[in-house]
Amino acid sequence: MEVKEKESVVVRFSGDSGDGMQLAGNIFSTISATVGNSISTFPDYPADIRAPQGSLTGVSGFQVHIGASEVYTPGDLCDVLVAMNAAALKTQYRYAKPDAAIIIDTDSFGSKDLMKAQFQTEDFLGEMGIDPDRVIACPLTSMVKDALSSSGEGQLDAKSVLKCRNMFALGLVCWLFDRDLDIAFNFLREKFAKKPAVAEANIKVIQAGYDYGHNTHSSVANVCRIETKNKVPGRYMDITGNKATAYGFIAAAEKAGLKLYLGSYPITPATDVLHELSKHKSLGVITVQCEDEIAGCASAVGASFAGALAVTSTSGPGLCLKSEAMNLAVIMELPLVVLDVQRGGPATGLPTKSEQTDLLQALFGRNGESPMPVVAAASPTDCFEMAYAASKIALEHMTPVILLTDAFVANGSGAFRLPDLSTYPAIEPPYVPEDLRGSWTPYMRKEDGVRYWAVPGREGFEHILGGLEKDDKTGAISTNPENHDLMTRKRKAKIDAIPVPDIEVLGDKADADLLVVGFGGTYGHLRAAMDELRAKGKKIALAHFRYINPLPKNTAEVLQKYPKVVVAEQNMGQLAGWLRMKVNGFVPMQYNEVKGQPFRTSELVEAFTKILDKE
C-alpha cells in the first residue's frame, strides 16, 4: 500500500466529556512530538462538570496540528474529524475542511442519539450535506467490546470497556498517519502503572483500531507520513503550557539556589500548575492549596519574606482577589511571581475558554501608584522561558511580577526540547552584604535602585516590613508627604529601569507596508498569517510583545517606522491603549475579537489584506 508524504495535517478528536478525547489527543501529539514533528494543540472542552450524555452542550474536542517543519497554530480546520457520537458530529463538523475524512462510531448514531443531537431525520449525513464517501463509518463500540471479550483474568467491567472506545479511534488515526504504536503503549503503561489490566486493555484496543484501518484499507483517506525536517538534536517531549510554566519555576529556583513555594487556590485553567508542582517535593518544591485566593497570595508573600522563590497562581477572577496582597508585596518590595492564566470574563464568564482581557488589570488593577512588571508567554513551550524570566526579574529587582498566559497556551501543547540549564542566565538576588551589618536599614538600595534583601535568620539584619509607608532612610513608619512622594518615585524608577530585550521584528522588517502587533498567546496565529501574506507577495512584518511593562527600549522606534500598524488582540483594545499611552503620537488600527476562541489564520489574512489594499 502506498504511503504518501505530507507537510502537515490537522486532526480533531471529539465526543462526550467522558469519552476521553483529551487523552486520545494527548497521546497522538506525544507520539508525534517524540518522533520530532512540530506540533500545536488546542483542547476545547465545555465548562459543564458533566453534561447529559449525547447532548450538544457536553461535547469535548481536542485538535492537534502536526508538521514536518514548524507549525505555529492548531490549524483553522481539520483534515480528519473523529466524531464519537451524533452530538459531536453536529457541533464539530464546522471545524472540518470540505474534503476532510470523518470517522464516526455508527453504534452511537441510533434514533435516540440523533434526537438528543437535534437531528430532524435519520439521514444525518444528508441533513448536514456530508458526502458519505468521505465518512469512515465503523461500529466502533461493538468492535471494542469484541476486542475485550476474551480478556481473561482481570477482565474489565462493561463500564470500563466502554471507556476504551477512545483508544480504538486513536489506533485508527495512528494507522492513517503511519504512527509508531510502541510510544503509545509505553505512555499507557506508565499512566496506568498501578492498574496494569486497564493499561493492557487500552493497548489491545489501540492495536485493534490500527488493524481495522490496515485490514479495510479505507478508500476515504490515504495513509500519510509526516517526516521531520530540520530537527535539532536533543530529547523532546509533548508539553502543555501549564506544565512548561511549572518546570520554568522549578528551573529558576534551582538556578537561584532557593526553595520554590507555590500558594494557590484551584481555579480553571490554572490548576494544573498546582497539580504539577505538587509532584516535585524531591526538588524542594513546597505547595500549599489554600482556603481561598487571598490566602494563596498572602502565604506567598510570607514565603518571599522568608527567603523563597514565591509564586501564586490564578485566573482572572482570582487576580481581582489577590490584588490587596499583591500591593503588599509592592510596598514591601518583595519578590513574588503572580501567574494569571487568562480566561473569558467578566465574572465566571467562560471559564474553559481563552481571552487576553486581563492586561489592563495586570497593569493597573491595584490601589495607589503600584507599578509592577508584566510579561506574557507566546506559546506553550515559551511558558517555560517566561516563567524563568519572570522569576529572574522578581528575584533580582525585588518586586512582584505578573506572568500572563491564557487558556489557549496553557492547555495547548508543543514539542519541547529539554533545555540545558547551564546555558540559562544566572539569577542573583540582591542579598545585603555582610559589611553593612549594623548600618543597614530595610529600604537601603543598591546603585540601580533595588533594595537589599535581608532573609530572616541573619543576626544583625533583623527588620520589620508592612503595608504602611516607610521612611526611606530609617525604615520606620512615615506619613511625611515628601517621603511618600520620594518612595513612590523610587518604586516606579526601579521598575522602569529593569532591562528587557528589544522587540524583534519578523518578516519584511526593512520595508513592510503593514506592521502587525500582538502580545502573548496570539503569536502563532499572527505569525502564520504573516507568513501566508508574504507568500502572496505582500510586504508585512510582525512585532510581538512578551515584555509589556517595562516596554522594550526600541518600542517607539519600531512602532513609528511603518506606514500602517494594526494591533491584534483578543480583547477590545487593551494593548493598543497601553501603547498609545506610552508612545507619543502613536495611533494604531485595531483588530479585536472576544469570542473565547483563538484567532483563525484565514480571518486574519482577510482582515490584514483589506488594510493593506486600502488607500
C-alpha positions as CSV (number, residue, x, y, z in Angstrom):
1,M,0.0,0.0,0.0
2,E,1.3,3.5,-0.9
3,V,2.2,5.8,1.9
4,K,2.2,9.5,0.9
5,E,4.3,12.2,2.5
6,K,2.6,15.4,3.7
7,E,4.0,18.6,5.1
8,S,1.3,18.8,7.8
9,V,-2.0,17.5,8.9
10,V,-4.7,18.6,11.4
11,V,-6.7,16.0,13.4
12,R,-9.7,16.8,15.7
13,F,-11.0,14.3,18.2
14,S,-14.5,15.0,19.5
15,G,-17.0,13.2,21.7
16,D,-18.7,13.4,25.1
17,S,-16.7,14.8,28.0
18,G,-16.4,11.3,29.3
19,D,-15.2,9.8,26.0
20,G,-11.5,10.6,26.7
21,M,-10.9,12.8,23.7
22,Q,-8.3,14.9,25.6
23,L,-6.4,11.7,26.4
24,A,-6.5,10.4,22.9
25,G,-5.4,13.7,21.5
26,N,-2.6,14.0,24.1
27,I,-1.3,10.5,23.2
28,F,-1.4,11.3,19.5
29,S,0.5,14.6,20.0
30,T,3.0,12.9,22.3
31,I,3.8,10.2,19.6
32,S,4.3,13.0,17.0
33,A,6.5,15.2,19.3
34,T,8.6,12.2,20.3
35,V,9.5,11.4,16.6
36,G,10.4,15.1,16.1
37,N,7.3,16.5,14.4
38,S,6.4,20.1,15.2
39,I,3.0,20.2,17.0
40,S,0.4,22.6,18.2
41,T,-2.7,21.5,20.1
42,F,-5.9,23.0,21.2
43,P,-8.1,21.3,23.8
44,D,-11.6,22.7,23.6
45,Y,-13.9,21.5,26.3
46,P,-17.1,22.7,28.0
47,A,-17.5,24.3,31.4
48,D,-20.1,21.7,32.4
49,I,-18.9,19.4,35.1
50,R,-20.7,16.6,33.3
51,A,-23.4,17.5,30.7
52,P,-26.0,14.9,29.9
53,Q,-24.6,12.1,27.7
54,G,-25.1,12.8,24.0
55,S,-26.1,16.4,24.5
56,L,-24.9,19.2,22.3
57,T,-23.5,21.2,25.2
58,G,-21.4,18.3,26.5
59,V,-19.1,17.9,23.5
60,S,-15.4,18.0,24.2
61,G,-12.8,18.5,21.4
62,F,-9.0,18.2,21.0
63,Q,-7.3,19.5,17.9
64,V,-3.7,18.7,17.0
65,H,-1.7,20.1,14.1
66,I,1.5,18.1,13.3
67,G,4.0,19.3,10.7
68,A,7.3,18.2,9.1
69,S,8.5,21.8,9.6
70,E,7.5,24.2,12.4
71,V,3.8,24.8,12.8
72,Y,2.5,27.8,14.8
73,T,-1.2,27.1,15.3
74,P,-3.5,24.1,15.8
75,G,-4.9,24.9,12.4
76,D,-8.2,26.6,11.4
77,L,-9.9,23.4,10.0
78,C,-9.1,19.7,10.3
79,D,-8.1,17.1,7.7
80,V,-9.6,14.3,9.9
81,L,-12.5,14.6,12.3
82,V,-13.2,11.9,14.8
83,A,-16.9,12.2,16.0
84,M,-17.7,9.6,18.7
85,N,-21.4,10.4,18.7
86,A,-24.1,12.3,16.8
87,A,-23.7,15.4,19.0
88,A,-20.0,15.6,18.3
89,L,-20.6,15.4,14.5
90,K,-23.4,18.1,14.8
91,T,-21.2,20.6,16.7
92,Q,-17.7,19.8,15.4
93,Y,-18.3,19.4,11.6
94,R,-17.9,23.2,11.2
95,Y,-14.2,22.7,12.1
96,A,-13.6,20.3,9.2
97,K,-12.3,21.0,5.8
98,P,-14.6,20.4,2.9
99,D,-12.6,17.3,1.9
100,A,-11.9,16.1,5.4
101,A,-12.1,12.4,6.3
102,I,-14.7,11.8,9.1
103,I,-14.5,8.9,11.4
104,I,-17.8,8.0,13.2
105,D,-18.9,5.3,15.6
106,T,-22.1,4.0,14.0
107,D,-23.2,2.5,17.3
108,S,-23.6,6.0,18.7
109,F,-25.9,7.2,15.9
110,G,-29.1,5.5,16.8
111,S,-32.5,7.1,16.8
112,K,-32.2,8.4,20.4
113,D,-28.7,9.7,19.8
114,L,-29.9,11.6,16.7
115,M,-32.8,13.0,18.7
116,K,-30.5,14.2,21.5
117,A,-28.3,15.9,18.9
118,Q,-31.5,17.6,17.4
119,F,-31.3,16.0,14.0
120,Q,-34.6,16.1,12.2
121,T,-34.2,12.9,10.2
122,E,-32.4,9.5,10.2
123,D,-30.4,10.7,7.2
124,F,-28.0,12.8,9.4
125,L,-25.3,12.9,6.7
126,G,-27.7,14.3,4.1
127,E,-29.1,16.7,6.6
128,M,-25.6,18.2,7.1
129,G,-24.7,18.0,3.5
130,I,-21.8,15.5,4.1
131,D,-20.7,13.2,1.3
132,P,-20.9,9.6,2.6
133,D,-17.8,8.8,0.5
134,R,-15.8,10.9,3.0
135,V,-17.0,9.0,6.0
136,I,-15.2,6.1,7.7
137,A,-18.3,4.6,9.4
138,C,-17.5,1.7,11.8
139,P,-19.3,0.0,14.6
140,L,-16.6,1.2,17.0
141,T,-18.3,0.4,20.3
142,S,-19.1,-3.2,19.1
143,M,-15.6,-3.8,18.0
144,V,-14.2,-2.6,21.3
145,K,-16.4,-5.0,23.1
146,D,-15.4,-7.8,20.8
147,A,-11.7,-7.0,21.3
148,L,-12.0,-7.1,25.1
149,S,-14.5,-10.0,25.3
150,S,-11.7,-12.5,25.9
151,S,-9.5,-10.5,28.3
152,G,-9.3,-13.4,30.7
153,E,-8.1,-12.7,34.2
154,G,-8.6,-9.2,35.3
155,Q,-11.4,-8.7,32.7
156,L,-12.9,-5.2,32.8
157,D,-16.5,-4.5,33.6
158,A,-18.8,-3.2,31.0
159,K,-18.4,0.5,32.0
160,S,-14.6,0.2,31.9
161,V,-14.8,-1.5,28.5
162,L,-16.7,1.5,27.1
163,K,-14.1,3.9,28.4
164,C,-11.6,2.2,25.9
165,R,-13.5,3.5,22.9
166,N,-11.2,6.5,22.5
167,M,-8.2,4.2,22.1
168,F,-9.8,2.4,19.1
169,A,-10.3,5.8,17.4
170,L,-6.7,6.7,18.3
171,G,-5.4,3.4,16.8
172,L,-7.3,4.1,13.6
173,V,-5.8,7.6,13.4
174,C,-2.3,6.2,14.1
175,W,-2.8,3.9,11.1
176,L,-3.9,6.8,8.9
177,F,-0.7,8.7,9.7
178,D,1.8,5.8,10.0
179,R,2.5,6.4,13.7
180,D,4.6,4.1,15.9
181,L,2.3,2.4,18.4
182,D,5.1,1.4,20.8
183,I,5.2,5.0,22.0
184,A,1.5,4.9,22.8
185,F,1.9,1.6,24.5
186,N,4.7,2.9,26.8
187,F,2.6,6.0,27.5
188,L,-0.3,3.9,28.7
189,R,1.8,1.5,30.7
190,E,3.3,4.5,32.6
191,K,0.0,6.3,33.0
192,F,-1.8,3.2,34.4
193,A,1.2,1.7,36.2
194,K,-1.0,0.9,39.2
195,K,-3.7,-0.6,37.0
196,P,-1.9,-2.9,34.6
197,A,-5.2,-4.6,33.5
198,V,-6.5,-1.1,32.3
199,A,-3.3,-0.4,30.5
200,E,-3.2,-3.7,28.7
201,A,-6.9,-3.4,27.7
202,N,-6.3,0.1,26.2
203,I,-3.2,-1.2,24.4
204,K,-5.3,-4.1,22.9
205,V,-7.9,-1.7,21.7
206,I,-5.4,0.7,20.1
207,Q,-4.0,-2.3,18.2
208,A,-7.5,-3.3,17.2
209,G,-8.2,0.2,15.8
210,Y,-4.9,0.1,13.9
211,D,-5.6,-3.3,12.5
212,Y,-9.1,-2.3,11.4
213,G,-7.6,0.5,9.3
214,H,-4.9,-1.7,7.9
215,N,-7.3,-4.6,7.0
216,T,-10.0,-2.5,5.5
217,H,-7.7,-0.1,3.5
218,S,-10.3,2.6,3.6
219,S,-10.7,4.5,0.4
220,V,-11.8,7.6,2.3
221,A,-8.3,8.6,3.4
222,N,-4.8,7.6,2.3
223,V,-2.1,6.6,4.8
224,C,0.2,9.6,5.2
225,R,3.6,10.2,6.8
226,I,4.9,13.5,8.1
227,E,8.7,13.3,8.0
228,T,10.6,15.6,10.4
229,K,12.7,18.3,8.7
230,N,15.5,20.4,10.3
231,K,15.3,18.6,13.6
232,V,17.6,19.9,16.3
233,P,19.3,17.1,18.1
234,G,18.1,16.6,21.7
235,R,15.4,15.0,23.8
236,Y,11.8,16.0,23.0
237,M,8.5,15.8,24.8
238,D,5.0,17.0,24.2
239,I,4.4,19.6,26.9
240,T,1.4,21.7,27.8
241,G,1.9,25.4,28.7
242,N,0.9,24.8,32.3
243,K,3.4,22.0,32.7
244,A,6.1,24.1,31.0
245,T,5.3,27.0,33.4
246,A,5.8,24.7,36.4
247,Y,9.1,23.5,35.0
248,G,10.2,27.1,34.4
249,F,9.6,28.0,38.0
250,I,11.5,24.8,39.2
251,A,14.4,25.7,36.9
252,A,14.6,29.3,38.2
253,A,14.5,28.1,41.9
254,E,17.3,25.7,41.1
255,K,19.4,28.3,39.4
256,A,18.9,30.8,42.2
257,G,19.6,28.2,44.9
258,L,16.2,28.8,46.6
259,K,13.2,26.8,47.7
260,L,10.2,27.1,45.4
261,Y,6.9,27.9,47.2
262,L,3.5,28.0,45.5
263,G,0.5,29.3,47.4
264,S,-2.6,28.6,45.3
265,Y,-6.3,28.0,45.2
266,P,-7.7,25.8,42.4
267,I,-9.2,27.7,39.5
268,T,-9.7,26.8,35.8
269,P,-7.5,26.9,33.8
270,A,-4.5,27.4,36.2
271,T,-5.0,24.4,38.5
272,D,-2.7,22.1,36.5
273,V,0.3,24.2,37.7
274,L,-0.5,23.4,41.3
275,H,-1.0,19.8,40.4
276,E,2.3,19.6,38.6
277,L,4.4,21.4,41.2
278,S,2.9,19.2,44.0
279,K,4.6,16.2,42.4
280,H,8.1,17.6,42.9
281,K,8.8,17.6,46.6
282,S,12.0,15.8,45.9
283,L,13.2,19.0,44.2
284,G,12.5,21.1,47.2
285,V,9.1,22.4,45.9
286,I,6.6,23.4,48.6
287,T,2.9,23.6,47.5
288,V,0.0,24.7,49.6
289,Q,-3.6,24.5,48.5
290,C,-5.0,27.4,50.5
291,E,-8.6,28.1,51.5
292,D,-9.1,31.0,49.0
293,E,-7.3,33.2,46.5
294,I,-6.4,35.8,49.1
295,A,-4.7,33.3,51.4
296,G,-2.8,31.8,48.4
297,C,-1.2,35.2,47.6
298,A,-0.7,36.2,51.2
299,S,1.0,33.0,52.1
300,A,3.3,33.5,49.1
301,V,4.2,37.0,50.3
302,G,5.2,35.4,53.7
303,A,7.3,32.8,51.9
304,S,9.0,35.5,50.0
305,F,9.8,37.4,53.2
306,A,11.3,34.1,54.5
307,G,13.6,33.8,51.5
308,A,11.9,31.5,49.0
309,L,11.1,32.0,45.3
310,A,7.4,32.6,45.9
311,V,4.7,32.1,43.4
312,T,0.9,32.3,43.4
313,S,-1.2,31.1,40.5
314,T,-4.7,32.0,39.4
315,S,-7.0,33.1,36.6
316,G,-8.9,36.4,36.0
317,P,-11.4,36.4,38.9
318,G,-8.7,35.2,41.3
319,L,-6.4,38.1,40.2
320,C,-9.0,40.5,41.4
321,L,-9.0,38.9,44.8
322,K,-5.2,38.8,45.1
323,S,-4.8,42.5,44.4
324,E,-4.5,43.6,48.0
325,A,-1.8,41.0,48.9
326,M,0.0,41.9,45.6
327,N,0.0,45.5,46.7
328,L,1.5,44.5,50.0
329,A,4.4,42.9,48.0
330,V,4.7,46.1,46.1
331,I,5.2,48.4,49.1
332,M,7.3,45.8,50.9
333,E,9.4,45.4,47.7
334,L,9.5,41.6,48.0
335,P,10.0,39.2,45.0
336,L,6.8,37.4,44.0
337,V,5.6,35.9,40.7
338,V,1.8,36.1,40.1
339,L,0.8,33.7,37.3
340,D,-2.5,34.7,35.7
341,V,-3.8,32.1,33.2
342,Q,-6.4,34.3,31.4
343,R,-9.8,33.1,30.6
344,G,-13.1,34.5,29.3
345,G,-14.8,37.0,31.6
346,P,-16.2,39.1,33.2
347,A,-17.1,37.3,36.5
348,T,-17.1,33.5,36.0
349,G,-17.6,34.2,32.3
350,L,-16.2,31.5,30.1
351,P,-14.1,29.5,32.5
352,T,-12.8,27.0,30.0
353,K,-12.2,29.4,27.1
354,S,-9.4,31.8,26.3
355,E,-9.1,35.6,26.1
356,Q,-6.5,38.3,26.7
357,T,-8.8,40.5,28.7
358,D,-6.7,40.8,32.0
359,L,-3.9,43.0,30.6
360,L,-5.1,46.3,32.0
361,Q,-6.0,44.6,35.3
362,A,-2.4,43.4,35.4
363,L,-1.0,46.8,34.7
364,F,-3.3,48.9,36.9
365,G,-5.6,46.7,38.9
366,R,-4.4,47.9,42.4
367,N,-4.9,50.9,44.6
368,G,-2.3,53.7,44.7
369,E,0.7,54.1,42.5
370,S,1.8,50.4,42.3
371,P,3.9,49.7,39.3
372,M,4.6,46.1,38.6
373,P,6.4,44.3,35.8
374,V,4.2,42.4,33.4
375,V,5.4,39.7,30.9
376,A,3.5,37.3,28.7
377,A,4.2,33.9,27.2
378,A,3.8,33.5,23.4
379,S,3.3,29.7,23.1
380,P,3.1,26.5,25.3
381,T,6.8,26.0,25.2
382,D,7.5,29.7,25.7
383,C,5.8,29.3,29.1
384,F,9.0,27.7,30.4
385,E,11.1,30.7,29.2
386,M,8.8,33.3,30.5
387,A,8.3,31.6,33.9
388,Y,12.1,31.6,34.2
389,A,12.3,35.3,33.1
390,A,9.6,36.4,35.4
391,S,11.3,34.7,38.3
392,K,14.6,36.3,37.4
393,I,13.1,39.7,37.3
394,A,11.3,39.3,40.6
395,L,14.3,38.0,42.5
396,E,16.9,40.4,41.1
397,H,14.7,43.5,41.3
398,M,12.8,42.8,44.5
399,T,9.4,43.2,43.0
400,P,6.2,41.2,42.3
401,V,5.9,40.3,38.7
402,I,2.8,39.2,36.8
403,L,3.2,36.4,34.2
404,L,0.3,36.3,31.8
405,T,-0.6,33.2,29.9
406,D,-4.0,32.2,28.7
407,A,-6.2,29.1,28.4
408,F,-5.1,28.5,24.8
409,V,-1.4,28.3,25.5
410,A,-1.8,26.8,29.0
411,N,-3.9,23.8,27.9
412,G,-2.3,23.6,24.4
413,S,1.0,21.9,23.8
414,G,4.0,21.9,21.7
415,A,7.1,19.8,21.0
416,F,9.5,20.8,23.8
417,R,13.3,20.2,23.5
418,L,14.5,19.6,27.0
419,P,16.8,22.6,27.9
420,D,20.3,22.7,29.2
421,L,20.0,24.7,32.4
422,S,23.7,25.6,32.3
423,T,23.1,27.8,29.3
424,Y,20.5,29.9,31.1
425,P,21.5,33.2,32.7
426,A,22.4,33.3,36.4
427,I,19.8,34.5,38.9
428,E,21.5,36.6,41.5
429,P,19.2,38.0,44.3
430,P,20.5,41.3,45.9
431,Y,21.3,39.9,49.3
432,V,22.5,42.6,51.8
433,P,26.3,42.4,52.0
434,E,27.9,41.5,55.3
435,D,29.8,44.8,55.5
436,L,26.5,46.6,56.0
437,R,25.9,44.8,59.3
438,G,24.9,47.4,61.9
439,S,24.3,50.2,59.4
440,W,21.7,48.5,57.2
441,T,18.1,49.7,57.1
442,P,15.2,47.9,55.3
443,Y,15.0,50.3,52.3
444,M,18.7,50.8,51.7
445,R,19.2,50.4,48.0
446,K,21.9,49.3,45.5
447,E,23.1,51.8,42.8
448,D,20.3,50.5,40.5
449,G,17.6,51.4,43.0
450,V,16.9,47.8,44.1
451,R,16.6,47.4,47.8
452,Y,18.8,44.8,49.5
453,W,17.2,41.6,50.6
454,A,17.8,40.5,54.2
455,V,16.5,37.0,54.7
456,P,15.3,36.4,58.2
457,G,17.8,34.5,60.4
458,R,20.8,36.7,59.8
459,E,21.9,38.2,63.0
460,G,22.3,41.9,62.8
461,F,19.8,42.3,60.0
462,E,16.6,41.9,61.9
463,H,13.8,44.1,60.5
464,I,10.1,44.6,60.1
465,L,8.2,45.2,56.9
466,G,4.5,46.0,56.4
467,G,1.8,47.8,54.4
468,L,2.3,51.2,55.8
469,E,4.6,53.6,54.1
470,K,8.2,53.6,55.5
471,D,10.9,56.2,55.8
472,D,13.4,55.9,53.0
473,K,16.4,56.1,55.4
474,T,15.2,54.5,58.7
475,G,12.6,52.1,57.6
476,A,10.2,53.3,60.3
477,I,6.6,54.1,59.6
478,S,6.3,57.6,58.0
479,T,3.4,59.8,56.9
480,N,5.7,62.6,55.7
481,P,4.5,63.9,52.3
482,E,7.9,64.4,50.8
483,N,9.0,60.9,51.9
484,H,5.9,59.3,50.3
485,D,6.5,61.2,47.1
486,L,10.1,60.0,47.1
487,M,9.3,56.4,47.8
488,T,6.6,56.3,45.1
489,R,9.1,57.7,42.6
490,K,11.8,55.2,43.7
491,R,9.4,52.3,43.3
492,K,8.5,53.4,39.8
493,A,12.1,54.2,38.8
494,K,13.1,50.7,39.8
495,I,10.5,49.1,37.5
496,D,11.3,51.5,34.6
497,A,15.0,50.6,34.8
498,I,14.5,46.8,34.5
499,P,16.4,45.7,31.4
500,V,14.3,43.7,28.9
501,P,15.2,42.5,25.4
502,D,14.5,44.7,22.4
503,I,11.3,43.9,20.5
504,E,12.2,41.8,17.5
505,V,10.6,42.5,14.1
506,L,9.9,39.5,11.9
507,G,9.1,39.4,8.2
508,D,9.7,42.4,5.9
509,K,11.2,44.4,8.7
510,A,13.0,46.8,6.4
511,D,10.2,47.8,4.1
512,A,6.9,46.4,5.3
513,D,3.7,48.2,4.3
514,L,1.9,46.9,7.4
515,L,3.3,46.1,10.9
516,V,1.1,43.6,12.9
517,V,1.5,44.0,16.6
518,G,0.3,41.5,19.2
519,F,1.2,40.0,22.6
520,G,1.1,36.7,24.4
521,G,-0.7,33.6,23.1
522,T,-1.7,35.1,19.7
523,Y,1.8,34.8,18.4
524,G,1.3,31.6,16.4
525,H,-1.8,32.8,14.5
526,L,-0.3,36.2,13.8
527,R,3.0,34.6,12.6
528,A,1.1,32.1,10.4
529,A,-1.0,35.0,8.9
530,M,2.1,37.0,8.2
531,D,3.9,34.0,6.5
532,E,0.8,33.4,4.3
533,L,0.6,37.0,3.2
534,R,4.3,37.2,2.5
535,A,4.0,34.1,0.3
536,K,1.4,36.0,-1.7
537,G,3.9,38.9,-2.2
538,K,2.6,41.2,0.4
539,K,5.0,43.4,2.4
540,I,4.2,42.7,6.1
541,A,6.0,42.4,9.4
542,L,5.2,41.3,12.9
543,A,6.3,42.7,16.3
544,H,5.1,40.5,19.1
545,F,5.4,41.7,22.7
546,R,6.4,39.3,25.6
547,Y,7.7,42.2,27.8
548,I,4.9,44.7,28.4
549,N,6.0,46.6,31.5
550,P,8.5,47.9,31.1
551,L,8.3,48.0,27.4
552,P,11.4,47.3,25.3
553,K,13.6,50.4,24.7
554,N,13.1,50.3,21.0
555,T,9.3,50.2,21.1
556,A,8.7,53.7,19.9
557,E,11.3,53.4,17.1
558,V,9.6,50.2,15.8
559,L,6.0,51.4,16.1
560,Q,6.7,54.7,14.3
561,K,8.7,53.2,11.5
562,Y,5.9,51.7,9.4
563,P,3.1,53.5,7.4
564,K,0.4,51.2,8.8
565,V,0.2,49.5,12.1
566,V,-2.5,47.2,13.4
567,V,-2.7,45.9,16.9
568,A,-4.4,42.5,17.0
569,E,-5.6,41.1,20.4
570,Q,-8.3,39.0,22.0
571,N,-9.9,41.9,23.9
572,M,-11.3,45.3,23.0
573,G,-8.0,47.1,22.6
574,Q,-6.1,46.9,25.9
575,L,-2.6,46.6,24.4
576,A,-3.4,49.3,21.8
577,G,-4.4,51.6,24.6
578,W,-1.2,50.9,26.6
579,L,0.9,51.6,23.6
580,R,-0.9,54.8,22.9
581,M,-0.2,55.9,26.5
582,K,3.5,55.0,26.3
583,V,4.4,56.1,22.7
584,N,3.8,59.7,22.0
585,G,1.6,60.3,18.9
586,F,1.0,56.6,18.2
587,V,-2.5,55.8,16.9
588,P,-2.7,52.3,15.5
589,M,-5.5,50.5,13.8
590,Q,-7.1,47.6,15.8
591,Y,-8.3,44.1,15.2
592,N,-10.2,42.8,18.1
593,E,-12.1,39.6,18.9
594,V,-13.6,38.4,22.2
595,K,-15.0,35.0,21.3
596,G,-13.3,32.8,23.8
597,Q,-11.6,31.0,20.9
598,P,-8.2,31.5,19.3
599,F,-7.9,33.6,16.2
600,R,-8.4,31.9,12.8
601,T,-5.5,32.5,10.5
602,S,-7.8,32.7,7.5
603,E,-9.8,35.5,9.1
604,L,-6.6,37.4,10.0
605,V,-5.3,37.1,6.4
606,E,-8.6,38.5,5.1
607,A,-8.6,41.4,7.6
608,F,-4.9,42.3,7.0
609,T,-5.3,42.1,3.2
610,K,-8.1,44.7,3.4
611,I,-5.9,47.0,5.5
612,L,-3.0,46.6,3.0
613,D,-5.3,47.2,0.0
614,K,-7.0,50.3,1.5
615,E,-5.6,53.6,0.2
